[in-house]
């Protein structure tokens, strides 16, 4: 246990230490991490952050934490300190994940079925809209309450069949870095007015499909702003994970090779660039209320020359070893994400989307 705890805090210190001191906001956090490393409170760590026991006990503890703090996602670190064989850790991980998801689905459906029996038609329609944003199949919820099934539009049926939906709503960004950026994300007055005008038009934007991953810097930059855009325009926004248990390591996804991922969905929105097709993130696709596609935004705004900038950061400098080049490139990339330009590009992405939507709705072929 102790080696794992030390390694965890050392990794966090390394990340924060790479941020330029001129940025300033990270320094109090860095100081707290260094103080923690100097005097690690193992007993408190085990009491507040460690979960011990068999599979059922671990699932119960995680669900209790979810209910107590209103969590929509929990990231677990199994076998801290690497004391167990890797195969055993992965088997426990899979069992806990499977049982947790199954019990959560039953709980959600039971609560929804109870609620539907007490609601008016207007209340049901509002709950349907909310359930769709969260990835629930409202037909199944209604069947549990004895209500008749209703046909759904073809596009909506396809979306409801997808697996691995991230349950985030625009007001519930999950990962810590997403929450922090979402809290700071603000649309300009012009952007707010623009999305409201577009949403009010006949066949204007009403829904956003987003494909994202928490580890992606492009997603961390753009998804919180997309959430703010959805809020301002009253749009429904659903976020799908691209990957399953394994992160995609090839340009083109293969649904047959990774059935637990959303690769079949990703194949519909590949990014054509540099003479090839890429499974780039994020993807944001804007639809009318009846699922007519209006615009798709992929990876980054045109004003951000990411490939050129990253290529320069990763290129070797005179006199550098391979390890030094890698370390400096990572440090520059982390510093860039902490700089004001990350917010400049996030705002530029919104501007690009609004401009494309305006052109789509006003310029007739």
VMD Tcl script that draws the C-alpha trace (Angstrom):
set ca {
  {0.00 0.00 0.00}
  {2.68 2.52 1.00}
  {4.74 2.35 -2.23}
  {1.59 2.90 -4.27}
  {0.59 5.96 -2.24}
  {4.07 7.47 -2.55}
  {4.12 6.88 -6.31}
  {0.69 8.47 -6.69}
  {1.71 11.72 -4.99}
  {5.06 11.77 -6.78}
  {3.29 11.57 -10.14}
  {0.94 14.41 -9.19}
  {3.91 16.53 -8.05}
  {5.69 15.91 -11.36}
  {2.65 17.08 -13.34}
  {2.18 20.27 -11.34}
  {5.90 21.03 -11.28}
  {5.93 21.12 -15.09}
  {3.50 24.05 -15.20}
  {5.39 27.35 -15.61}
  {5.74 29.29 -12.34}
  {4.52 32.41 -14.14}
  {1.04 30.88 -14.34}
  {0.81 31.02 -10.54}
  {-2.58 29.45 -9.88}
  {-1.13 25.97 -9.42}
  {1.49 26.92 -6.80}
  {-0.73 26.50 -3.68}
  {-1.73 23.04 -4.90}
  {1.90 22.14 -5.58}
  {2.90 23.27 -2.08}
  {0.16 21.13 -0.52}
  {1.33 18.08 -2.52}
  {4.93 18.58 -1.39}
  {3.82 18.89 2.24}
  {1.79 15.70 1.89}
  {4.80 13.84 0.48}
  {6.94 15.03 3.40}
  {4.48 13.55 5.91}
  {2.14 11.03 4.27}
  {-0.99 10.36 6.39}
  {-1.34 6.65 5.58}
  {-4.08 6.00 8.14}
  {-6.25 8.81 6.80}
  {-5.58 7.71 3.23}
  {-6.68 4.15 3.97}
  {-9.75 5.33 5.86}
  {-10.97 7.92 3.34}
  {-9.65 6.71 -0.04}
  {-9.07 2.98 0.23}
  {-11.76 0.32 -0.15}
  {-11.07 -3.20 1.13}
  {-13.06 -6.44 1.06}
  {-14.61 -8.85 -1.42}
  {-16.33 -7.77 -4.64}
  {-19.73 -7.16 -3.03}
  {-18.24 -5.04 -0.25}
  {-16.26 -2.92 -2.71}
  {-19.33 -2.33 -4.91}
  {-21.41 -1.35 -1.88}
  {-18.76 1.12 -0.69}
  {-18.44 2.73 -4.12}
  {-22.21 3.03 -4.50}
  {-22.47 4.59 -1.05}
  {-19.87 7.18 -2.05}
  {-21.73 7.83 -5.30}
  {-25.04 8.41 -3.49}
  {-23.50 10.50 -0.69}
  {-21.62 12.91 -2.93}
  {-23.84 12.84 -6.03}
  {-21.08 11.36 -8.20}
  {-21.77 10.41 -11.80}
  {-18.40 8.69 -12.36}
  {-15.83 7.04 -10.09}
  {-12.24 6.35 -11.16}
  {-10.71 3.48 -9.19}
  {-7.06 2.53 -8.72}
  {-6.89 -1.22 -8.08}
  {-3.96 -2.90 -6.33}
  {-2.17 0.21 -5.12}
  {1.49 -0.72 -4.73}
  {1.32 -3.56 -7.31}
  {1.18 -6.38 -4.77}
  {-1.06 -8.73 -6.79}
  {-0.59 -10.51 -10.15}
  {-1.84 -8.37 -13.05}
  {-4.34 -10.99 -14.25}
  {-5.98 -11.15 -10.82}
  {-6.28 -7.35 -10.64}
  {-7.90 -7.15 -14.10}
  {-10.35 -9.94 -13.21}
  {-11.43 -8.12 -10.03}
  {-11.70 -4.85 -11.93}
  {-13.98 -6.41 -14.54}
  {-16.20 -8.09 -11.93}
  {-16.63 -4.91 -9.88}
  {-17.33 -2.84 -13.00}
  {-19.92 -5.34 -14.30}
  {-21.78 -5.72 -11.00}
  {-21.74 -1.99 -10.32}
  {-23.23 -1.13 -13.72}
  {-25.91 -3.83 -13.43}
  {-27.04 -2.68 -9.99}
  {-27.02 0.98 -11.04}
  {-29.25 0.21 -14.05}
  {-31.75 -1.61 -11.87}
  {-31.82 1.27 -9.38}
  {-32.35 3.90 -12.08}
  {-35.12 1.96 -13.78}
  {-36.93 1.20 -10.52}
  {-36.88 4.88 -9.54}
  {-38.01 5.96 -13.00}
  {-40.86 3.43 -13.11}
  {-42.14 4.62 -9.73}
  {-42.00 8.24 -10.79}
  {-43.78 7.71 -14.11}
  {-46.92 6.38 -12.44}
  {-47.40 9.71 -10.58}
  {-46.77 12.18 -13.40}
  {-48.96 14.08 -15.83}
  {-48.39 13.86 -19.58}
  {-46.40 17.11 -19.56}
  {-44.27 15.84 -16.69}
  {-43.67 12.59 -18.57}
  {-42.53 14.44 -21.68}
  {-40.07 16.48 -19.60}
  {-38.79 13.29 -17.95}
  {-38.48 11.62 -21.39}
  {-36.29 14.46 -22.57}
  {-34.16 14.25 -19.44}
  {-33.90 10.43 -19.72}
  {-32.80 10.63 -23.35}
  {-30.00 13.06 -22.44}
  {-28.85 10.58 -19.79}
  {-28.88 7.63 -22.18}
  {-31.98 5.83 -20.85}
  {-34.43 4.07 -23.16}
  {-37.74 5.72 -22.20}
  {-39.73 2.95 -23.88}
  {-38.34 0.38 -21.46}
  {-39.00 2.66 -18.49}
  {-42.62 3.09 -19.58}
  {-43.07 -0.63 -20.16}
  {-42.06 -1.27 -16.55}
  {-44.94 0.97 -15.50}
  {-47.43 -0.79 -17.78}
  {-47.62 2.05 -20.31}
  {-47.74 1.36 -24.07}
  {-44.64 1.50 -26.22}
  {-44.42 4.44 -28.58}
  {-42.53 4.45 -31.91}
  {-39.35 6.51 -31.94}
  {-37.73 8.31 -34.87}
  {-35.16 6.16 -36.70}
  {-32.22 8.38 -35.72}
  {-33.23 8.31 -32.05}
  {-33.63 4.52 -32.10}
  {-30.07 4.22 -33.40}
  {-28.71 6.46 -30.66}
  {-30.55 4.64 -27.90}
  {-28.99 1.36 -28.98}
  {-25.47 2.65 -28.39}
  {-23.47 1.36 -25.47}
  {-21.10 3.08 -23.05}
  {-22.93 6.37 -22.81}
  {-21.23 8.84 -20.50}
  {-24.08 9.93 -18.21}
  {-22.96 13.57 -18.12}
  {-25.52 16.24 -18.70}
  {-24.45 19.79 -19.58}
  {-24.61 20.75 -15.91}
  {-22.78 17.62 -14.68}
  {-19.20 17.46 -15.95}
  {-17.53 14.48 -14.29}
  {-13.74 14.30 -14.34}
  {-12.00 16.82 -12.08}
  {-10.34 18.69 -14.93}
  {-13.69 18.87 -16.76}
  {-15.41 20.23 -13.67}
  {-12.70 22.85 -13.20}
  {-12.84 23.99 -16.83}
  {-16.64 23.87 -16.87}
  {-16.75 26.12 -13.80}
  {-14.55 28.68 -15.59}
  {-16.11 28.31 -19.04}
  {-18.14 31.33 -20.13}
  {-19.72 32.19 -23.45}
  {-19.46 35.77 -24.66}
  {-22.65 37.81 -24.92}
  {-22.46 37.46 -28.70}
  {-22.08 33.68 -28.52}
  {-25.03 33.37 -26.13}
  {-27.22 35.54 -28.34}
  {-26.07 33.62 -31.41}
  {-27.02 30.15 -30.16}
  {-30.36 31.39 -28.88}
  {-31.14 32.94 -32.27}
  {-30.13 29.76 -34.10}
  {-32.16 27.51 -31.79}
  {-35.26 29.67 -32.34}
  {-35.15 29.25 -36.13}
  {-37.28 26.68 -37.97}
  {-35.20 23.51 -38.20}
  {-32.58 25.11 -35.98}
  {-30.18 23.13 -33.76}
  {-31.90 21.16 -31.00}
  {-29.58 18.27 -30.15}
  {-25.83 17.70 -29.87}
  {-24.14 14.31 -30.07}
  {-20.63 14.37 -28.60}
  {-17.97 11.65 -28.74}
  {-15.30 12.24 -26.11}
  {-12.66 10.77 -23.80}
  {-11.51 12.34 -20.53}
  {-7.82 11.82 -21.30}
  {-7.99 13.88 -24.52}
  {-6.67 17.44 -24.23}
  {-8.90 18.51 -27.13}
  {-11.95 17.16 -25.29}
  {-10.92 18.88 -22.06}
  {-10.66 22.13 -24.00}
  {-13.91 21.95 -25.99}
  {-16.47 19.76 -24.17}
  {-17.05 22.19 -21.24}
  {-17.69 24.99 -23.76}
  {-20.04 22.72 -25.70}
  {-21.91 22.10 -22.44}
  {-22.25 25.86 -21.91}
  {-23.43 26.25 -25.51}
  {-26.09 23.57 -24.99}
  {-27.27 25.27 -21.80}
  {-27.52 28.70 -23.41}
  {-29.49 27.42 -26.40}
  {-31.65 24.90 -24.55}
  {-30.20 22.03 -26.60}
  {-30.14 18.38 -25.60}
  {-26.58 17.11 -25.34}
  {-25.47 13.47 -25.08}
  {-21.86 12.42 -24.61}
  {-20.59 9.01 -25.74}
  {-17.26 7.46 -24.84}
  {-15.33 6.43 -27.93}
  {-13.36 3.60 -26.34}
  {-14.17 0.61 -24.21}
  {-11.76 -1.04 -21.83}
  {-8.80 -0.42 -24.15}
  {-7.86 2.91 -25.73}
  {-7.96 2.80 -29.53}
  {-4.43 2.42 -30.90}
  {-5.16 2.57 -34.64}
  {-6.43 5.22 -37.01}
  {-9.59 3.35 -37.95}
  {-11.84 1.77 -35.29}
  {-12.88 -1.89 -35.55}
  {-16.25 -2.59 -33.87}
  {-15.70 -6.36 -34.14}
  {-12.37 -6.19 -32.31}
  {-13.67 -3.98 -29.49}
  {-17.39 -4.73 -28.99}
  {-17.48 -2.88 -25.64}
  {-16.62 0.43 -27.34}
  {-18.62 2.84 -29.51}
  {-16.44 2.26 -32.57}
  {-19.47 1.69 -34.80}
  {-20.61 5.21 -33.92}
  {-17.11 6.62 -34.38}
  {-16.91 5.19 -37.90}
  {-19.68 7.56 -38.96}
  {-17.64 10.64 -38.01}
  {-14.04 9.96 -39.03}
  {-11.76 12.93 -39.55}
  {-10.32 13.15 -43.08}
  {-6.90 14.87 -42.96}
  {-3.31 14.39 -44.13}
  {-4.42 11.92 -46.76}
  {-6.10 9.54 -44.31}
  {-9.04 9.05 -41.95}
  {-8.65 9.36 -38.20}
  {-10.83 8.62 -35.17}
  {-10.22 12.13 -33.83}
  {-11.78 13.56 -30.66}
  {-13.89 15.37 -29.78}
  {-16.73 14.99 -32.25}
  {-19.73 17.30 -31.88}
  {-22.62 16.79 -34.28}
  {-25.53 19.24 -34.31}
  {-29.03 18.04 -35.26}
  {-32.49 19.46 -35.66}
  {-35.19 18.14 -33.34}
  {-35.97 15.37 -35.87}
  {-32.29 14.39 -36.22}
  {-31.41 16.11 -39.49}
  {-27.68 16.79 -39.34}
  {-26.70 20.47 -39.52}
  {-22.99 20.52 -38.75}
  {-20.16 18.44 -37.37}
  {-17.16 19.78 -35.48}
  {-14.11 17.53 -35.10}
  {-10.96 17.74 -32.95}
  {-10.04 21.46 -32.95}
  {-10.90 24.82 -34.57}
  {-9.20 25.81 -37.82}
  {-7.38 28.69 -36.12}
  {-5.46 26.23 -33.88}
  {-2.65 24.70 -35.98}
  {-2.29 21.79 -33.59}
  {-0.23 19.45 -35.78}
  {2.36 22.16 -36.51}
  {2.60 23.31 -32.89}
  {2.81 19.79 -31.45}
  {5.29 18.76 -34.12}
  {7.58 21.60 -33.09}
  {7.22 20.81 -29.38}
  {8.11 17.15 -29.95}
  {11.04 17.80 -32.32}
  {14.54 17.30 -30.93}
  {16.63 20.39 -30.14}
  {20.36 20.59 -30.61}
  {22.24 18.70 -27.90}
  {19.16 17.00 -26.40}
  {18.99 13.31 -25.64}
  {15.86 11.37 -26.57}
  {14.69 11.43 -22.95}
  {15.31 15.17 -22.66}
  {13.36 15.83 -25.85}
  {10.42 13.81 -24.56}
  {10.48 15.51 -21.15}
  {10.72 19.02 -22.61}
  {7.99 18.32 -25.18}
  {5.63 17.12 -22.46}
  {6.47 20.11 -20.27}
  {5.74 22.55 -23.11}
  {2.48 20.77 -23.95}
  {1.28 20.86 -20.32}
  {2.27 24.52 -20.09}
  {0.34 25.32 -23.27}
  {-2.80 23.73 -21.81}
  {-2.45 25.92 -18.72}
  {-1.95 29.06 -20.81}
  {-4.64 31.56 -21.91}
  {-4.40 30.23 -25.47}
  {-6.25 27.04 -24.54}
  {-9.25 29.24 -23.69}
  {-8.71 31.28 -26.88}
  {-9.00 28.10 -28.96}
  {-12.01 26.87 -26.95}
  {-13.83 30.12 -27.71}
  {-12.74 29.92 -31.35}
  {-14.34 26.48 -31.58}
  {-17.67 27.91 -30.46}
  {-17.37 30.78 -32.95}
  {-16.62 28.32 -35.75}
  {-19.67 26.20 -34.85}
  {-22.02 29.19 -34.65}
  {-20.80 30.57 -37.97}
  {-21.27 27.21 -39.71}
  {-24.78 26.81 -38.28}
  {-25.74 30.32 -39.38}
  {-24.53 29.58 -42.91}
  {-26.41 26.27 -42.97}
  {-29.71 27.86 -41.94}
  {-29.57 31.04 -44.02}
  {-27.79 30.15 -47.28}
  {-30.10 28.15 -49.49}
  {-28.73 25.95 -52.28}
}
mol new
graphics top color blue
foreach p $ca { graphics top sphere $p radius 0.5 }
foreach p [lrange $ca 0 end-1] q [lrange $ca 1 end] { graphics top cylinder $p $q radius 0.2 }
display resetview
